[in-house]
Amino acid sequence: MSSIESSGLGMVGGGLDLKGEGGGRDGDRMLTPKSAPPGVAHLADPKQRGGLISLIESGKYGKNVDVCVNGDVDYMPCEDPTRNSVLSREMNFYRERQCPGVDERAVCLVPAPSGYRVPIQWPESLHKIWHENMPYNKIADRKGHQGWMKRDGPILFFPGWVRTYVSDEIPHTHSIYRANQYNTFISMVGGALRTALDMGCGVASFGGHLLDENILTLSFAPRDSHKSQIQFFLFGERNTGLYATYFMEVDRLLRPGGYLAISGPPVQWAKQDKEWADLQAVARALCYELIVVDGNTVIWKKPVGDSCLQNQNELGLELCDDSDDPSSAWYVKLKKCVSQASAIKGDIAVGAIPKWPQRLKQAPSRATLIKNGNDVFEADTRRWERRISYYKNSLNLKLGTSAVRNVMDMNAFFGGFAASLTSDSLWVMNVVADRKPSTLGVIFDRGLIGVYHDCNLVDVMIEMDRLLRPEGTVVVRDSPEIIAKIDRITSSIRWKSTVHDKEPESQGRERILVATKTLWTLPSSSH
């Protein structure tokens, strides 16, 4: 299911400037034992955790942080089946991201998988990756006939990218066919549409295909029997069950005038007539315009104004009250009401905002939610253009080369860092701390993507390490005091770091830390 022109999504992130993501070893299972063998860490004892973090921050720990339980390379603290299995099934709550509490967070490092190799560089990595970096054989075995992925020796291939055609007319793979099908009924050229949300993405071939249309896709899938399939592209997230609740949550995320496309069950699916009828009833209640039903695909368009629930509401749905903030998503329960478009300041509808790429550099109306927002927006844009030039030319960061494809900005604010890199062949996941002003709306209005995140410094850096590829680069810019603290922490998490002065034109006391995650694995007997 795909949502074109998405509006917001809350989830955990990690890393300031992050090159890629972690690999995986035992992709067909998830280890969460209750006790740890010698030499590896278990969940931190709450009584000892504070002291341990203090030692790490002060640089007095004197050794590397322990390896996580059993050295499980697929460990994801917020997607732990053991934790989720005891949670409520109501509204599929147990399928949502469930992060451990502060006192439960493990202070430990996730190793690279045995046999890990430095990734194949972009754009060749679009078609293939090293099998040992992501050895998920179940997906290849079960989904190979659908064109998801196939194994050939040390390589996993993604046939969705091999542009072979049957009779020189019909696309050979489903992802290409689906993108072309959507393009028949939705104009995906010209810059009116820039961002998409692919829910249930498989290995994200659909989102990858949209790159050709200059559309940036946030792809995610639930953690299912294929375990960590989403690691091929991004992260797992929220999965709702009831059609009405599901549709209302999609409606909250979708920009007015945006499109909702569903391919597969229950759309004109055998023995799912009632489910298909229910789905259509919700769409009617929300006043979505039916664009087309084509085979097992339906496309709707969200209305630009507020919902017409007051006039036709066959399902008993209700509008959220005036105090509701549709952009609030960090640990907010799924709502049983329909968000009101008028609750968001400014005209943000598709067609009303500038087209891409003009929207990237123009201050959107939501920038005024910050005091002197338009002036701050312009200053932030100029500041990051200057900084990126310095990072490339003086710090010799490989931004703009094939060595860096995936980047995460852990303190994105208005997205100025990402906006300064759009001419390079990379993409940026913008992260806004929940405790800071909510600027994700500005990031979305610029045609960029982003999420929420929050944590203390040591926890953030350990989470960054979990997501960062071996030999990936981290860049931190902050006060000398914070930089010194981070530099001390890096020695305990197996990073190599150097500290640099800021560019001469900049004001203030900031310094810049550049760190590289080293490649290390556990001995094979430890797996």
ChimeraX attribute file (.defattr): number of C-alpha atoms within 10 A of each C-alpha:
attribute: neighborCount
match mode: 1-to-1
recipient: residues
	/A:1	15
	/A:2	24
	/A:3	25
	/A:4	25
	/A:5	28
	/A:6	29
	/A:7	27
	/A:8	23
	/A:9	20
	/A:10	21
	/A:11	22
	/A:12	20
	/A:13	25
	/A:14	25
	/A:15	27
	/A:16	23
	/A:17	24
	/A:18	25
	/A:19	25
	/A:20	21
	/A:21	24
	/A:22	23
	/A:23	30
	/A:24	27
	/A:25	23
	/A:26	20
	/A:27	20
	/A:28	17
	/A:29	14
	/A:30	19
	/A:31	16
	/A:32	17
	/A:33	11
	/A:34	9
	/A:35	11
	/A:36	15
	/A:37	11
	/A:38	8
	/A:39	13
	/A:40	16
	/A:41	20
	/A:42	22
	/A:43	18
	/A:44	17
	/A:45	14
	/A:46	12
	/A:47	9
	/A:48	10
	/A:49	18
	/A:50	12
	/A:51	12
	/A:52	16
	/A:53	17
	/A:54	13
	/A:55	16
	/A:56	23
	/A:57	20
	/A:58	14
	/A:59	19
	/A:60	13
	/A:61	18
	/A:62	10
	/A:63	12
	/A:64	16
	/A:65	20
	/A:66	18
	/A:67	21
	/A:68	22
	/A:69	25
	/A:70	22
	/A:71	25
	/A:72	25
	/A:73	27
	/A:74	26
	/A:75	21
	/A:76	17
	/A:77	18
	/A:78	18
	/A:79	24
	/A:80	18
	/A:81	17
	/A:82	13
	/A:83	15
	/A:84	18
	/A:85	11
	/A:86	9
	/A:87	13
	/A:88	11
	/A:89	12
	/A:90	9
	/A:91	16
	/A:92	15
	/A:93	18
	/A:94	19
	/A:95	23
	/A:96	21
	/A:97	21
	/A:98	21
	/A:99	17
	/A:100	15
	/A:101	7
	/A:102	13
	/A:103	14
	/A:104	15
	/A:105	18
	/A:106	21
	/A:107	21
	/A:108	24
	/A:109	25
	/A:110	26
	/A:111	24
	/A:112	25
	/A:113	25
	/A:114	19
	/A:115	12
	/A:116	19
	/A:117	16
	/A:118	12
	/A:119	17
	/A:120	15
	/A:121	15
	/A:122	17
	/A:123	11
	/A:124	10
	/A:125	14
	/A:126	17
	/A:127	19
	/A:128	22
	/A:129	22
	/A:130	21
	/A:131	22
	/A:132	19
	/A:133	23
	/A:134	23
	/A:135	22
	/A:136	24
	/A:137	19
	/A:138	15
	/A:139	22
	/A:140	20
	/A:141	13
	/A:142	13
	/A:143	14
	/A:144	17
	/A:145	11
	/A:146	14
	/A:147	19
	/A:148	23
	/A:149	26
	/A:150	21
	/A:151	20
	/A:152	10
	/A:153	8
	/A:154	12
	/A:155	17
	/A:156	22
	/A:157	23
	/A:158	22
	/A:159	22
	/A:160	26
	/A:161	21
	/A:162	14
	/A:163	10
	/A:164	14
	/A:165	11
	/A:166	9
	/A:167	8
	/A:168	8
	/A:169	8
	/A:170	11
	/A:171	17
	/A:172	19
	/A:173	20
	/A:174	16
	/A:175	24
	/A:176	21
	/A:177	15
	/A:178	16
	/A:179	17
	/A:180	16
	/A:181	13
	/A:182	20
	/A:183	13
	/A:184	10
	/A:185	12
	/A:186	17
	/A:187	11
	/A:188	19
	/A:189	14
	/A:190	12
	/A:191	19
	/A:192	20
	/A:193	24
	/A:194	29
	/A:195	25
	/A:196	25
	/A:197	26
	/A:198	21
	/A:199	21
	/A:200	18
	/A:201	22
	/A:202	21
	/A:203	22
	/A:204	26
	/A:205	26
	/A:206	22
	/A:207	24
	/A:208	21
	/A:209	21
	/A:210	20
	/A:211	12
	/A:212	10
	/A:213	16
	/A:214	17
	/A:215	24
	/A:216	23
	/A:217	25
	/A:218	23
	/A:219	25
	/A:220	24
	/A:221	22
	/A:222	24
	/A:223	21
	/A:224	11
	/A:225	11
	/A:226	18
	/A:227	18
	/A:228	28
	/A:229	27
	/A:230	22
	/A:231	20
	/A:232	19
	/A:233	20
	/A:234	19
	/A:235	21
	/A:236	25
	/A:237	23
	/A:238	22
	/A:239	21
	/A:240	19
	/A:241	14
	/A:242	13
	/A:243	17
	/A:244	22
	/A:245	19
	/A:246	19
	/A:247	19
	/A:248	22
	/A:249	21
	/A:250	20
	/A:251	26
	/A:252	22
	/A:253	22
	/A:254	24
	/A:255	25
	/A:256	24
	/A:257	21
	/A:258	25
	/A:259	28
	/A:260	26
	/A:261	19
	/A:262	19
	/A:263	18
	/A:264	12
	/A:265	16
	/A:266	20
	/A:267	21
	/A:268	19
	/A:269	14
	/A:270	8
	/A:271	10
	/A:272	13
	/A:273	14
	/A:274	10
	/A:275	16
	/A:276	16
	/A:277	14
	/A:278	17
	/A:279	18
	/A:280	18
	/A:281	17
	/A:282	21
	/A:283	21
	/A:284	18
	/A:285	20
	/A:286	24
	/A:287	22
	/A:288	22
	/A:289	16
	/A:290	16
	/A:291	15
	/A:292	15
	/A:293	15
	/A:294	14
	/A:295	11
	/A:296	13
	/A:297	20
	/A:298	21
	/A:299	21
	/A:300	21
	/A:301	22
	/A:302	23
	/A:303	19
	/A:304	20
	/A:305	13
	/A:306	17
	/A:307	21
	/A:308	15
	/A:309	18
	/A:310	11
	/A:311	9
	/A:312	14
	/A:313	16
	/A:314	11
	/A:315	13
	/A:316	9
	/A:317	19
	/A:318	14
	/A:319	16
	/A:320	16
	/A:321	12
	/A:322	10
	/A:323	7
	/A:324	15
	/A:325	15
	/A:326	21
	/A:327	19
	/A:328	14
	/A:329	17
	/A:330	16
	/A:331	12
	/A:332	8
	/A:333	10
	/A:334	16
	/A:335	15
	/A:336	15
	/A:337	18
	/A:338	24
	/A:339	25
	/A:340	19
	/A:341	23
	/A:342	14
	/A:343	16
	/A:344	15
	/A:345	13
	/A:346	16
	/A:347	16
	/A:348	22
	/A:349	20
	/A:350	20
	/A:351	15
	/A:352	13
	/A:353	18
	/A:354	20
	/A:355	17
	/A:356	18
	/A:357	16
	/A:358	12
	/A:359	19
	/A:360	24
	/A:361	17
	/A:362	17
	/A:363	20
	/A:364	23
	/A:365	18
	/A:366	20
	/A:367	24
	/A:368	17
	/A:369	16
	/A:370	14
	/A:371	9
	/A:372	10
	/A:373	17
	/A:374	18
	/A:375	13
	/A:376	15
	/A:377	23
	/A:378	15
	/A:379	12
	/A:380	16
	/A:381	21
	/A:382	13
	/A:383	16
	/A:384	18
	/A:385	16
	/A:386	14
	/A:387	17
	/A:388	19
	/A:389	15
	/A:390	16
	/A:391	18
	/A:392	13
	/A:393	11
	/A:394	12
	/A:395	16
	/A:396	10
	/A:397	18
	/A:398	14
	/A:399	19
	/A:400	15
	/A:401	13
	/A:402	15
	/A:403	16
	/A:404	21
	/A:405	21
	/A:406	19
	/A:407	24
	/A:408	26
	/A:409	25
	/A:410	25
	/A:411	19
	/A:412	22
	/A:413	21
	/A:414	28
	/A:415	30
	/A:416	24
	/A:417	24
	/A:418	26
	/A:419	20
	/A:420	20
	/A:421	17
	/A:422	15
	/A:423	9
	/A:424	13
	/A:425	15
	/A:426	19
	/A:427	18
	/A:428	23
	/A:429	24
	/A:430	28
	/A:431	29
	/A:432	25
	/A:433	20
	/A:434	18
	/A:435	10
	/A:436	10
	/A:437	11
	/A:438	17
	/A:439	23
	/A:440	28
	/A:441	23
	/A:442	23
	/A:443	28
	/A:444	25
	/A:445	29
	/A:446	27
	/A:447	26
	/A:448	26
	/A:449	29
	/A:450	27
	/A:451	22
	/A:452	24
	/A:453	19
	/A:454	19
	/A:455	16
	/A:456	8
	/A:457	15
	/A:458	19
	/A:459	18
	/A:460	18
	/A:461	20
	/A:462	22
	/A:463	22
	/A:464	23
	/A:465	28
	/A:466	25
	/A:467	22
	/A:468	26
	/A:469	22
	/A:470	25
	/A:471	18
	/A:472	25
	/A:473	25
	/A:474	25
	/A:475	19
	/A:476	22
	/A:477	17
	/A:478	16
	/A:479	13
	/A:480	16
	/A:481	12
	/A:482	15
	/A:483	18
	/A:484	17
	/A:485	16
	/A:486	23
	/A:487	23
	/A:488	19
	/A:489	26
	/A:490	23
	/A:491	18
	/A:492	20
	/A:493	22
	/A:494	19
	/A:495	22
	/A:496	15
	/A:497	18
	/A:498	11
	/A:499	17
	/A:500	13
	/A:501	13
	/A:502	21
	/A:503	18
	/A:504	7
	/A:505	9
	/A:506	11
	/A:507	8
	/A:508	9
	/A:509	11
	/A:510	18
	/A:511	19
	/A:512	20
	/A:513	20
	/A:514	20
	/A:515	21
	/A:516	20
	/A:517	20
	/A:518	17
	/A:519	16
	/A:520	14
	/A:521	16
	/A:522	17
	/A:523	9
	/A:524	9
	/A:525	5
	/A:526	12
	/A:527	13
